[in-house]
Amino acid sequence: AAPGTVFCCDRRKMASACASSSSETRTAPTPKKYEQPLWTSVVAGLVGGSVAVVVGYPFESVKVRLQTGKTTQLFRSLFAGVVAPLTAVTPQWALMYGAYFAAQSGMERLDLRENVALRGALSGAVCGLAVATVTTPFDACKIVAQNERVSALKAAGRLLERGGYRALVHGMLATCVHLSLSQAIFFATYESVLDRLSIFVGDDTTKSPDWRPAIAGGAAGIVEWTTCLPTDTVKTRLQAGPVGKVRYIDVVNDTYASNGLRGFYRGYLPILLRAVPVNATAYFIIEATNAFLLRHCSDRRHSSRRRPQSEEPTGQQR
C-alpha cells in the first residue's frame, strides 16, 4: 500500500480511539432514586433523623405535657429524656427508610409508576408498621421522662418497676395504628408535592441544593399532624396510663367525654410550629445526603467499568 494510505488509516484509528475515550469519560447516568443501594437511604435517614430529633424535641416535650395535662412548668427541662429518641434514631430511621425504599422498589412491579400519591401511601403504611416495632419501647420511656422530668434511663427504670418488661411494649397496638396511618398520609403528601414541584427543576434531582424536599417536607408534616393528631393523642395518653389496665377504646371515650373533639387536638399549635421546621430541615438534609451518595455510587460504578479496559495491555512495540 502507498504511504499516504497507511497514514490515512492511522489517522482514522486515532480518531476512533479518541471518540471511544471521550465516550468512556462521560458521566455515567445516575440511577433512579429508589433504585439506588439500600444503604444510601439508611445513611441519609440517620443523618436527617438526628437533626430532626434535636430540632424538634423541645416542641415534642410541650406537646406531650399538653396532651397528658402536665402543664405545670410547661417550658422547664424541654430536653429531658432526649437520650431515648437519639438512641432510637439508629434502628428507627434505618428501619424506616429501609422499609420505605424497599416498598417503593417493590412498587415497580405494579402498575403504579404514575400514581406517586398511592405509591407513597402504601409504602408509608408499610414503613409505619415496621417502625412501630422499634419505637414503642423508646416512646414509653420518652413519655415518662417528659412528664416526670427525669432522664431516659430513670424513666426506663420506673417503667420496669411498675410493670416489668411488659411496660416497655405498652401501647404497641396504638403505636401501630398511629404510625401506619400517619406515615401513609405523610409520604402520600410528600411524594405528591415533590412531583408537582419537579416542573421547576426538571428530572435531575441529584443537583444540589434541591429546595423541593424542604417545601414538601413542611407541607407533609402539616397535613400529617392535622389528620393524625387524634391517634397520636390516644397513643400518648394510653402509654402514660397504668400498664395493662387501660384499653384503646377507653382512652378514646374518656378523651371525648372530657373535652369533645378539642381533646384530641391538645398541643396542636406546638405541633404545627414543630412540623414545618423539623420536616423541612430533615428532608432537605435527607435528600441532599441521598443525592450525594447516589452520585458517589454512580462515579464508583463508572470508574470500575473503565478500570479493566485501561489496564488491558496495548500490545508490544516492534
C-alpha positions in Angstrom: 0.0 0.0 0.0 1.0 3.6 -0.6 2.5 5.6 2.4 -0.4 8.0 2.2 -2.9 5.2 2.6 -1.2 4.0 5.7 -1.2 7.5 7.2 -4.9 7.9 6.5 -5.7 4.6 8.2 -3.6 5.5 11.2 -5.4 8.8 11.4 -8.8 7.1 11.4 -7.7 4.8 14.1 -6.6 7.7 16.2 -9.9 9.5 15.7 -11.8 6.3 16.6 -9.7 5.9 19.8 -10.3 9.5 20.8 -14.0 9.1 20.3 -14.0 5.9 22.4 -12.0 7.5 25.1 -14.4 10.5 25.2 -17.4 8.3 25.5 -15.8 6.3 28.3 -15.1 9.5 30.3 -18.6 10.8 30.1 -20.5 10.8 33.4 -22.5 7.6 33.9 -26.3 8.1 34.0 -27.4 8.4 37.6 -29.8 5.6 38.7 -33.3 6.4 39.8 -33.9 7.5 43.3 -35.5 4.2 44.5 -33.2 2.0 42.5 -30.0 3.0 44.4 -28.4 0.7 47.0 -30.4 0.4 50.2 -27.5 1.5 52.5 -27.6 5.0 51.0 -31.2 5.6 52.1 -30.3 4.2 55.6 -27.4 6.6 56.0 -29.4 9.6 54.7 -32.2 8.7 57.1 -29.8 8.6 60.1 -28.4 12.0 59.3 -31.8 13.6 58.8 -33.3 11.8 61.8 -30.6 13.0 64.1 -31.2 16.6 63.0 -35.0 16.1 63.4 -34.7 14.9 67.0 -32.5 17.8 68.1 -34.6 20.5 66.4 -38.0 19.1 67.3 -37.5 17.7 70.8 -38.5 20.9 72.7 -41.7 21.2 70.8 -42.3 17.5 71.4 -41.9 17.9 75.2 -44.5 20.7 75.2 -46.9 18.7 73.1 -46.7 15.6 75.4 -47.3 17.7 78.5 -50.3 19.4 77.0 -51.7 16.1 75.8 -51.3 14.5 79.2 -52.3 17.5 81.3 -48.9 18.0 82.9 -48.9 21.8 82.3 -47.1 22.9 85.5 -43.8 24.5 84.5 -44.6 23.7 80.9 -41.3 25.0 79.4 -38.9 23.6 82.0 -36.4 20.9 81.1 -37.5 20.7 77.5 -34.7 18.3 76.6 -35.5 15.9 79.4 -35.4 12.3 78.0 -33.8 13.3 74.7 -31.3 10.4 75.0 -34.1 7.9 74.4 -35.1 9.2 70.9 -31.5 9.9 70.0 -30.7 6.3 70.9 -33.6 5.1 68.9 -32.6 7.1 65.8 -30.2 4.4 64.5 -32.7 1.5 64.5 -35.8 3.6 63.9 -34.6 5.6 60.9 -32.6 2.7 59.5 -35.7 0.6 59.6 -37.9 3.4 58.4 -36.0 4.2 55.2 -35.1 0.6 54.6 -38.8 -0.4 54.7 -39.9 2.7 52.8 -37.4 2.4 50.0 -37.8 -1.4 49.8 -41.6 -0.9 49.5 -41.1 1.8 46.8 -38.8 -0.5 44.9 -41.4 -3.3 45.1 -43.9 -0.9 43.6 -42.0 -1.0 40.4 -43.6 -4.4 39.7 -47.1 -2.9 40.0 -48.8 -0.6 37.5 -48.4 2.4 39.9 -45.5 4.2 38.3 -47.5 7.3 37.6 -49.6 7.3 40.8 -47.0 8.8 43.1 -49.5 9.5 45.9 -50.7 5.9 46.1 -47.2 4.6 46.0 -46.2 6.9 48.8 -49.3 5.9 50.9 -48.8 2.2 50.5 -45.0 2.4 51.1 -45.6 4.7 54.1 -48.0 2.3 55.7 -45.5 -0.5 55.4 -42.8 1.8 56.8 -45.0 2.8 59.8 -45.8 -0.7 60.8 -42.2 -1.7 60.6 -41.0 1.3 62.7 -43.7 0.8 65.4 -42.0 -2.4 66.5 -38.8 -0.5 67.3 -40.2 2.8 68.6 -42.7 1.6 71.2 -40.2 1.0 74.0 -38.4 4.3 73.3 -41.7 6.2 73.2 -42.8 4.7 76.5 -39.5 5.9 78.1 -39.7 9.3 76.4 -43.3 10.0 77.7 -42.4 9.1 81.3 -39.3 11.2 81.1 -41.1 14.2 79.7 -44.0 14.0 82.1 -41.9 13.3 85.2 -38.8 15.5 84.3 -36.3 12.7 84.6 -33.6 11.2 82.4 -34.4 8.5 79.9 -32.5 5.9 82.0 -34.5 6.7 85.1 -37.7 6.6 83.1 -36.9 3.1 81.9 -36.2 2.0 85.5 -39.5 3.4 86.6 -41.3 1.6 83.8 -39.7 -1.7 84.8 -40.6 -1.2 88.4 -44.3 -0.5 87.5 -44.9 -3.3 85.0 -41.7 -5.3 84.2 -40.6 -5.7 80.6 -44.3 -5.7 79.6 -44.3 -2.0 80.4 -41.7 -1.3 77.6 -44.1 -2.5 74.9 -47.1 -0.9 76.5 -49.1 0.7 73.7 -47.8 -1.3 70.8 -51.2 -1.6 69.1 -51.8 2.1 69.5 -48.4 2.9 68.0 -49.1 0.6 65.0 -52.4 2.3 64.3 -50.9 5.8 64.6 -47.7 5.2 62.6 -49.2 3.2 59.8 -51.9 5.9 59.2 -49.7 8.9 59.8 -46.8 7.7 57.6 -49.2 6.7 54.8 -50.6 10.3 54.8 -47.2 11.9 55.2 -45.5 10.1 52.3 -48.5 10.4 50.0 -48.4 14.2 50.5 -44.6 14.4 50.4 -44.3 12.5 47.1 -47.2 14.4 45.5 -45.8 17.8 46.4 -42.3 16.7 45.3 -43.7 15.5 42.0 -45.7 18.8 41.4 -42.6 20.9 42.1 -40.5 18.9 39.7 -41.6 21.2 36.8 -39.3 23.8 38.3 -36.1 21.7 38.4 -36.6 19.0 35.8 -35.8 15.3 36.1 -32.3 15.7 37.5 -32.8 15.6 41.3 -29.1 15.0 42.1 -28.1 18.6 41.6 -27.5 20.3 45.0 -29.1 22.1 46.5 -32.6 20.9 45.7 -35.1 23.1 47.6 -38.2 20.9 46.9 -37.8 18.5 49.8 -37.9 21.4 52.3 -41.2 22.6 50.9 -42.6 19.0 50.5 -41.5 18.0 54.0 -43.0 21.0 55.7 -46.3 20.6 53.8 -46.5 16.9 54.5 -45.8 17.5 58.2 -48.8 19.9 58.4 -51.1 17.5 56.7 -49.9 14.5 58.7 -50.5 16.1 62.1 -53.7 17.8 61.2 -55.2 14.5 60.2 -53.5 12.1 62.6 -53.1 14.1 65.9 -56.1 12.3 67.4 -54.4 8.9 67.0 -51.2 10.3 68.5 -53.1 11.7 71.4 -54.8 8.4 72.2 -51.4 6.6 71.9 -49.7 9.1 74.2 -52.4 9.0 76.8 -52.6 5.2 76.7 -48.8 4.9 77.2 -48.9 7.4 80.0 -51.5 5.4 81.9 -51.2 2.3 84.0 -49.7 -0.7 82.3 -52.2 -3.3 81.2 -55.2 -1.6 82.8 -56.3 0.8 80.0 -57.8 -0.1 76.7 -57.6 1.8 73.5 -61.3 2.4 73.2 -61.4 3.5 76.8 -58.9 6.3 76.1 -60.9 7.4 73.1 -64.1 7.5 75.1 -62.6 9.3 78.1 -60.8 11.9 75.9 -64.1 12.7 74.0 -66.2 12.7 77.2 -63.8 15.2 78.9 -63.2 17.8 76.1 -65.0 16.6 73.0 -63.1 16.8 69.7 -60.9 19.5 71.1 -59.4 16.9 73.5 -57.8 15.1 70.6 -56.1 18.3 69.4 -54.4 19.4 72.6 -51.0 20.7 71.7 -51.9 21.3 68.1 -50.2 24.7 67.9 -46.8 23.5 69.2 -47.0 20.6 66.8 -47.5 22.8 63.8 -44.7 25.1 65.0 -42.6 22.0 65.1 -43.8 20.2 62.0 -42.6 22.8 59.5 -39.0 23.5 60.6 -38.3 19.9 61.6 -39.7 18.2 58.5 -38.3 20.9 56.1 -34.8 20.6 57.6 -34.8 16.9 58.0 -36.0 16.1 54.4 -33.8 18.7 52.9 -30.8 17.0 54.5 -32.1 13.5 53.7 -32.5 14.2 50.0 -29.2 16.1 49.8 -27.3 13.3 51.5 -29.1 10.8 49.3 -28.2 12.7 46.2 -24.5 13.0 47.3 -24.3 9.2 47.9 -26.1 8.5 44.7 -23.6 10.5 42.7 -20.8 8.8 44.6 -22.1 5.3 43.8 -22.5 6.3 40.1 -18.9 7.6 39.9 -17.5 4.5 41.5 -19.5 2.2 39.3 -18.5 4.1 36.2 -14.8 4.1 37.2 -14.9 0.3 38.0 -16.2 -0.3 34.4 -13.4 1.8 33.0 -10.6 0.3 35.0 -10.3 -3.2 33.3 -10.2 -1.5 29.9 -7.5 0.9 30.9 -5.4 -1.9 32.4 -5.5 -4.1 29.3 -2.1 -4.4 27.6 -1.8 -2.2 24.5 0.4 -4.7 22.7 4.1 -4.9 22.1 6.0 -2.3 20.1 8.0 -3.6 17.2 
